[in-house]
């Protein structure tokens, strides 16, 4: 990757469309736009232009173009956008012309955003937020991603770093007086109070970060029960498609089948599992049962599915407390099932995947269960990288508190390490900033 190159890429989706946006970024953008469009338009104005092949003067398209001189652009570089008619022949022809130029090449994955980061237009938290926004499937995921991308989280992290700079500056300011009786001890107590206050803020954010994983990855719901209770049919009905094979033969489901649903803005990963039973002769089915139990242990909630034609299916396995009891096959009549009046537990909801009876009620009940997981969109620490850095910072702050009040040099080193950790959250670590904080404490004449 050469930053002096001018890069280009289709910023809109591939394939036929009304409009295809081709973006260029780099020092050659003005030259390319001039060659294709016959000149540079006024900055930040969308204007119509006839695009021609500079070699043959053939008309490539009647398009709209935008000229965005740096640094006031997404990447911080000179940027040109060509809003083309969205056929592969049009944007393919324009890109063929661009490939003729030396120093102008197709962009690599994420290279526009990487240049924006390198030029100070985005920090790492905002980059992660943009990545999450591009893959968001639910309202909660969108809100969480926008919170990260808009700089709301970054401003909090930068606040932590400024506090650490102030704490370290305070330590450095009294180091010269450490030999005087009582000075170091008194300063250490004040510094420790500041450290504990910041430590509490970071811990609070860590405590709220668990819900962000649910927003990102989805609430894990597992359909569990005995063979032939209709778990696969239920999954298909909820998914609105034939995701799982359905058969009257017990043990049809051998492997874990997952579908993603959007319920009240919360992503839900719904999992169908092999039917549970004790003695299984088939080796493959036995492995399916083992995987079922593993899925149940890892699930956020288990939905127990029973049916009146499977003896004992209304009773979960010992030690399992389902979040919801579902009685399937409500369309069966007394003549079709000798067990209709023998169920022990009253289900939360009764459904029939064959007729659709009770499905709306089931969806509402599941939605109510998962709605409590939707608050994670306000979390600040959302990625594994962010959480691991916060944990590291907490560890360094605890180390600084463990040091004796008089051991200011030890405290300063721990605070330095914590500050560097927090700086890695946004990707901005500047030694000159803490030097400035120290020198600001000097008197004017010193």
Wavefront OBJ file of the C-alpha trace (Angstrom):
o trace
v 0.000 0.000 0.000
v 1.553 3.289 -1.145
v -0.021 6.420 0.293
v 1.341 8.567 -2.555
v -0.785 6.610 -5.024
v -4.175 7.824 -6.131
v -6.739 5.110 -5.471
v -10.178 4.519 -6.926
v -13.075 2.176 -6.199
v -16.787 1.774 -6.723
v -18.318 3.096 -3.507
v -21.837 1.964 -4.335
v -22.926 -1.634 -4.749
v -21.828 -3.654 -7.750
v -24.296 -4.670 -10.466
v -27.035 -2.765 -12.275
v -28.416 0.294 -10.510
v -29.680 3.773 -11.244
v -26.431 5.371 -10.050
v -22.923 4.044 -9.433
v -20.547 6.220 -7.398
v -16.871 5.950 -8.323
v -14.564 7.575 -5.814
v -10.929 8.656 -6.246
v -8.585 9.831 -3.505
v -5.025 11.070 -3.755
v -2.827 13.648 -5.472
v -3.870 12.555 -8.970
v -7.589 13.081 -8.434
v -7.628 16.590 -9.897
v -5.707 15.481 -12.982
v -8.065 12.580 -13.631
v -11.197 14.662 -13.122
v -9.837 17.373 -15.430
v -8.986 14.814 -18.119
v -12.374 13.068 -17.991
v -14.698 16.011 -17.350
v -12.819 18.784 -19.167
v -12.006 20.755 -16.028
v -12.512 21.024 -12.290
v -15.939 22.178 -11.057
v -16.342 24.431 -8.037
v -15.454 22.561 -4.843
v -18.259 20.675 -3.102
v -20.822 21.236 -5.848
v -22.516 18.368 -7.675
v -22.497 19.347 -11.346
v -23.376 17.561 -14.608
v -20.506 16.707 -16.946
v -19.938 14.696 -20.093
v -17.132 12.228 -19.417
v -14.868 11.413 -22.340
v -11.993 9.024 -22.924
v -8.939 11.366 -23.000
v -7.305 9.307 -25.764
v -10.208 8.770 -28.150
v -12.674 11.509 -27.064
v -15.359 8.821 -26.959
v -18.224 9.702 -24.645
v -18.161 7.354 -21.647
v -21.180 8.733 -19.805
v -23.261 11.775 -18.986
v -22.624 11.948 -15.274
v -22.564 14.191 -12.216
v -19.193 14.938 -10.614
v -18.011 16.378 -7.300
v -14.601 17.861 -6.548
v -13.555 17.728 -2.853
v -10.091 19.235 -2.367
v -8.245 18.155 0.757
v -8.129 18.400 3.658
v -11.916 18.917 3.721
v -12.769 15.437 2.493
v -13.449 12.001 3.965
v -9.833 10.869 3.558
v -8.236 14.270 4.116
v -6.796 14.062 0.581
v -8.017 15.461 -2.724
v -11.123 13.445 -3.585
v -13.210 13.246 -6.749
v -16.526 11.459 -7.093
v -18.100 10.384 -10.371
v -21.834 9.678 -10.125
v -22.277 7.436 -13.133
v -25.200 5.596 -14.651
v -25.167 2.301 -12.847
v -24.522 -0.281 -15.528
v -21.401 -2.491 -15.465
v -20.559 -1.289 -19.003
v -20.421 2.357 -17.882
v -18.374 2.085 -14.709
v -16.273 -0.690 -16.235
v -15.377 1.608 -19.139
v -14.433 4.480 -16.824
v -12.287 2.240 -14.639
v -10.516 0.896 -17.743
v -9.471 4.472 -18.542
v -8.256 5.049 -14.965
v -6.045 1.965 -15.105
v -4.011 3.502 -17.900
v -2.565 6.162 -15.622
v 0.675 5.609 -13.727
v 0.278 6.023 -9.975
v -3.472 5.470 -10.104
v -4.697 2.057 -8.978
v -7.724 0.248 -7.535
v -8.089 0.692 -3.785
v -7.409 -2.142 -1.388
v -10.038 -3.247 1.117
v -10.649 -0.483 3.660
v -7.981 1.781 2.165
v -10.154 4.911 1.987
v -10.955 4.580 5.695
v -7.335 3.783 6.513
v -6.262 7.008 4.827
v -8.923 8.886 6.783
v -7.425 7.489 9.989
v -3.850 8.233 8.914
v -4.809 11.844 8.135
v -6.571 12.371 11.452
v -10.086 12.370 10.024
v -11.164 9.378 12.109
v -9.826 7.566 15.141
v -9.857 3.804 15.672
v -13.122 3.827 17.611
v -14.832 5.739 14.813
v -13.344 3.339 12.257
v -14.761 0.379 14.198
v -18.117 2.153 14.387
v -18.145 2.670 10.625
v -17.345 -0.999 10.079
v -20.197 -2.014 12.394
v -22.589 0.404 10.682
v -21.867 -1.128 7.285
v -22.873 -4.554 8.619
v -25.724 -3.457 10.937
v -28.887 -5.533 10.565
v -31.037 -4.217 13.408
v -31.971 -0.860 14.866
v -29.957 -1.515 18.026
v -26.870 -2.390 15.987
v -27.318 0.788 13.944
v -27.640 2.977 17.053
v -24.602 1.408 18.693
v -22.497 1.808 15.541
v -23.512 5.456 15.064
v -22.633 6.178 18.689
v -19.131 4.861 18.018
v -18.756 6.452 14.581
v -19.974 9.890 15.640
v -17.194 10.314 18.203
v -19.401 10.094 21.302
v -17.403 7.181 22.721
v -14.081 8.680 21.615
v -14.771 11.876 23.559
v -15.212 9.825 26.749
v -12.009 7.857 26.097
v -10.122 11.072 25.400
v -11.483 12.397 28.701
v -9.976 9.408 30.482
v -6.640 10.059 28.831
v -6.684 13.735 29.805
v -7.370 12.766 33.404
v -4.401 10.403 33.328
v -2.217 13.147 31.873
v -3.280 15.449 34.711
v -2.618 12.775 37.319
v 0.826 12.083 35.910
v 1.569 15.773 35.686
v 0.611 16.094 39.341
v 3.011 13.323 40.278
v 5.865 14.864 38.284
v 5.204 18.246 39.884
v 5.896 16.937 43.417
v 8.724 14.505 42.636
v 11.305 17.208 43.325
v 9.832 17.641 46.810
v 9.634 13.943 47.636
v 12.424 14.217 50.242
v 10.594 16.809 52.311
v 8.687 15.253 55.244
v 5.005 14.596 54.557
v 4.908 16.160 51.099
v 5.022 12.905 49.122
v 2.534 11.148 51.424
v 0.006 13.997 51.219
v 0.364 14.267 47.440
v 0.027 10.493 47.134
v -3.312 10.516 48.958
v -4.709 13.198 46.646
v -3.420 11.362 43.605
v -4.917 8.074 44.825
v -8.321 9.738 45.169
v -8.121 10.918 41.547
v -7.073 7.451 40.420
v -9.969 5.777 42.254
v -12.449 8.202 40.695
v -11.193 7.426 37.181
v -11.005 3.729 37.951
v -14.677 3.805 38.912
v -15.607 5.418 35.589
v -13.774 2.786 33.558
v -15.206 -0.066 35.629
v -18.726 1.294 35.131
v -18.160 1.261 31.376
v -16.836 -2.286 31.548
v -19.900 -3.369 33.525
v -22.170 -1.954 30.814
v -20.169 -3.487 27.973
v -21.649 -6.976 28.287
v -24.892 -5.898 26.643
v -22.982 -4.492 23.668
v -21.888 -8.019 22.740
v -25.526 -9.027 22.567
v -26.319 -6.055 20.332
v -23.421 -6.920 18.035
v -23.745 -10.710 17.928
v -27.408 -11.209 18.796
v -29.272 -12.832 21.695
v -28.639 -16.563 21.498
v -31.912 -18.490 21.779
v -31.866 -22.279 21.589
v -34.888 -24.431 20.748
v -34.505 -27.547 22.871
v -36.654 -30.574 23.504
v -37.120 -34.241 22.752
v -37.031 -35.675 19.223
v -40.048 -35.122 16.998
v -41.579 -32.266 19.003
v -41.376 -30.012 15.936
v -38.396 -27.824 16.794
v -37.243 -27.663 13.179
v -40.745 -26.790 11.962
v -40.888 -24.055 14.583
v -37.542 -22.638 13.468
v -38.712 -22.628 9.851
v -41.938 -20.858 10.796
v -40.116 -18.171 12.774
v -37.516 -17.720 10.038
v -40.109 -17.633 7.276
v -38.147 -20.130 5.169
v -37.125 -23.790 5.084
v -33.859 -23.460 6.978
v -34.080 -26.910 8.599
v -35.074 -30.301 7.206
v -38.407 -31.479 8.631
v -39.386 -35.140 8.907
v -41.674 -37.300 11.038
v -38.716 -39.587 11.678
v -37.156 -38.873 15.123
v -33.537 -37.739 15.075
v -33.698 -35.974 11.700
v -31.787 -32.964 13.035
v -28.185 -34.048 13.513
v -26.360 -30.728 13.530
v -26.862 -27.206 14.864
v -28.869 -24.940 12.540
v -28.877 -21.183 13.115
v -30.926 -18.329 11.673
v -30.692 -14.604 12.449
v -33.928 -12.768 13.262
v -34.713 -9.114 13.992
v -37.169 -8.849 16.882
v -38.032 -5.345 18.070
v -34.703 -4.062 16.813
v -32.699 -6.727 18.650
v -30.710 -9.295 16.689
v -31.665 -12.838 17.686
v -29.635 -15.907 16.778
v -32.192 -18.717 16.878
v -30.703 -22.204 17.034
v -32.342 -25.537 16.265
v -30.734 -28.526 17.957
v -30.906 -32.289 17.831
v -33.625 -33.846 19.968
v -32.498 -34.845 23.443
v -32.702 -38.435 24.530
v -30.620 -40.740 26.659
v -29.473 -43.888 24.857
v -28.637 -43.205 21.204
v -27.313 -46.029 19.046
v -26.495 -43.871 16.023
v -23.024 -42.339 16.423
v -23.882 -39.246 14.343
v -27.097 -38.588 16.279
v -25.196 -39.006 19.556
v -22.783 -36.296 18.427
v -25.786 -34.113 17.566
v -27.188 -34.586 21.079
v -23.795 -33.672 22.574
v -23.708 -30.489 20.500
v -27.252 -29.680 21.565
v -26.249 -29.703 25.207
v -23.235 -27.512 24.440
v -25.506 -25.005 22.691
v -27.892 -24.983 25.634
v -25.043 -24.201 28.027
v -23.832 -21.308 25.856
v -27.305 -19.874 25.172
v -28.637 -16.656 26.629
v -32.056 -18.357 26.871
v -33.459 -21.824 26.185
v -36.940 -22.277 24.743
v -38.321 -25.723 25.613
v -40.526 -27.262 22.928
v -42.949 -30.080 23.733
v -45.746 -31.741 21.799
v -48.689 -33.884 22.911
v -47.660 -36.856 20.780
v -44.225 -37.301 22.406
v -44.406 -38.928 25.815
v -42.782 -36.932 28.622
v -41.714 -34.112 26.327
v -43.289 -31.459 28.530
v -40.682 -32.031 31.248
v -37.237 -30.459 30.674
v -34.034 -32.259 31.524
v -32.974 -32.057 35.191
v -31.169 -28.821 36.018
v -32.547 -26.950 32.998
v -34.776 -23.915 33.555
v -36.158 -22.734 30.212
v -37.093 -19.105 29.680
v -40.193 -20.174 27.767
v -42.297 -23.358 27.540
v -43.792 -23.907 24.091
v -46.382 -26.599 23.339
v -46.238 -27.374 19.630
v -48.689 -29.271 17.398
v -51.801 -27.653 18.831
v -53.672 -28.857 15.741
v -53.583 -32.488 16.941
v -56.885 -33.924 18.094
v -57.604 -36.402 20.875
v -57.859 -39.179 18.346
v -54.369 -38.415 17.065
v -52.630 -38.268 20.440
v -53.213 -40.307 23.552
v -51.172 -37.755 25.526
v -53.290 -34.668 24.948
v -54.611 -34.580 28.508
v -51.522 -35.924 30.243
v -49.132 -32.943 30.180
v -47.777 -31.999 33.591
v -46.589 -28.413 33.024
v -48.783 -25.675 31.627
v -46.944 -24.057 28.671
v -46.428 -20.323 28.264
v -47.721 -20.508 24.720
v -49.396 -23.132 22.521
v -48.736 -23.090 18.779
v -49.255 -25.046 15.595
v -46.651 -24.667 12.893
v -49.029 -26.447 10.516
v -51.928 -23.981 10.857
v -50.021 -20.956 12.185
v -52.175 -20.820 15.314
v -50.461 -19.097 18.243
v -47.420 -17.966 16.226
v -48.128 -14.257 16.692
v -48.408 -14.794 20.436
v -45.125 -16.745 20.412
v -43.311 -13.982 18.518
v -44.620 -11.389 20.980
v -43.477 -13.454 23.955
v -40.007 -14.006 22.495
v -39.791 -10.299 21.629
v -40.630 -9.382 25.220
v -37.918 -11.739 26.449
v -35.186 -10.293 24.228
v -36.239 -6.646 24.540
v -34.348 -6.481 27.829
v -31.137 -7.062 25.897
v -31.610 -3.984 23.724
v -29.995 -1.455 26.066
v -26.463 -2.287 24.962
v -26.625 0.192 22.092
v -25.590 2.897 24.585
v -22.465 1.035 25.718
v -19.118 2.722 25.080
v -16.836 -0.316 24.995
v -18.189 -2.579 22.279
v -15.362 -4.471 20.566
v -13.047 -7.125 21.959
v -10.116 -4.791 21.271
v -11.675 -1.949 23.252
v -12.580 -4.158 26.199
v -9.145 -5.778 26.419
v -7.498 -2.334 26.433
v -9.876 -1.124 29.161
v -9.082 -4.224 31.243
v -5.376 -3.540 30.818
v -5.859 0.068 31.903
v -7.768 -1.056 34.995
v -4.912 -3.401 35.846
v -2.329 -0.578 35.631
v -4.500 1.735 37.741
v -4.847 -0.964 40.401
v -1.069 -1.371 40.354
v -0.654 2.351 40.945
v -3.009 2.194 43.942
v -1.087 -0.787 45.339
v 2.120 1.244 45.370
v 2.982 3.046 48.571
v 1.933 6.703 48.791
v 5.580 7.741 48.940
v 6.528 5.658 45.872
v 5.674 8.417 43.415
v 8.022 7.113 40.728
v 6.220 3.753 40.753
v 2.846 5.462 40.591
v 4.018 7.633 37.707
v 5.145 4.599 35.728
v 1.832 2.817 36.282
v -0.082 5.913 35.219
v 2.115 6.231 32.123
v 1.286 2.658 31.129
v -2.429 3.245 31.775
v -2.327 6.433 29.688
v -0.686 4.631 26.781
v -3.301 1.886 27.013
v -6.194 4.347 26.927
v -4.478 6.183 24.066
v -4.572 2.978 22.050
v -8.372 2.978 22.266
v -8.552 5.817 19.765
v -5.099 5.235 18.275
v -3.838 8.661 19.282
v -0.904 8.701 21.682
v 1.101 11.931 21.864
v 3.962 12.358 24.323
v 3.951 16.104 23.794
v 0.512 16.363 25.372
v 1.573 15.177 28.813
v 4.709 17.333 28.604
v 2.423 20.291 27.968
v 0.305 19.354 30.972
v 3.408 19.290 33.194
v 4.825 22.595 31.937
v 1.468 24.328 32.407
v 1.915 23.889 36.151
v 5.110 25.950 36.165
v 4.919 29.623 37.073
v 5.129 32.130 34.225
v 8.669 33.196 34.991
v 10.196 29.745 35.353
l 1 2 3 4 5 6 7 8 9 10 11 12 13 14 15 16 17 18 19 20 21 22 23 24 25 26 27 28 29 30 31 32 33 34 35 36 37 38 39 40 41 42 43 44 45 46 47 48 49 50 51 52 53 54 55 56 57 58 59 60 61 62 63 64 65 66 67 68 69 70 71 72 73 74 75 76 77 78 79 80 81 82 83 84 85 86 87 88 89 90 91 92 93 94 95 96 97 98 99 100 101 102 103 104 105 106 107 108 109 110 111 112 113 114 115 116 117 118 119 120 121 122 123 124 125 126 127 128 129 130 131 132 133 134 135 136 137 138 139 140 141 142 143 144 145 146 147 148 149 150 151 152 153 154 155 156 157 158 159 160 161 162 163 164 165 166 167 168 169 170 171 172 173 174 175 176 177 178 179 180 181 182 183 184 185 186 187 188 189 190 191 192 193 194 195 196 197 198 199 200 201 202 203 204 205 206 207 208 209 210 211 212 213 214 215 216 217 218 219 220 221 222 223 224 225 226 227 228 229 230 231 232 233 234 235 236 237 238 239 240 241 242 243 244 245 246 247 248 249 250 251 252 253 254 255 256 257 258 259 260 261 262 263 264 265 266 267 268 269 270 271 272 273 274 275 276 277 278 279 280 281 282 283 284 285 286 287 288 289 290 291 292 293 294 295 296 297 298 299 300 301 302 303 304 305 306 307 308 309 310 311 312 313 314 315 316 317 318 319 320 321 322 323 324 325 326 327 328 329 330 331 332 333 334 335 336 337 338 339 340 341 342 343 344 345 346 347 348 349 350 351 352 353 354 355 356 357 358 359 360 361 362 363 364 365 366 367 368 369 370 371 372 373 374 375 376 377 378 379 380 381 382 383 384 385 386 387 388 389 390 391 392 393 394 395 396 397 398 399 400 401 402 403 404 405 406 407 408 409 410 411 412 413 414 415 416 417 418 419 420 421 422 423 424 425 426 427 428 429 430 431 432 433 434 435 436 437 438 439 440 441 442 443 444 445 446
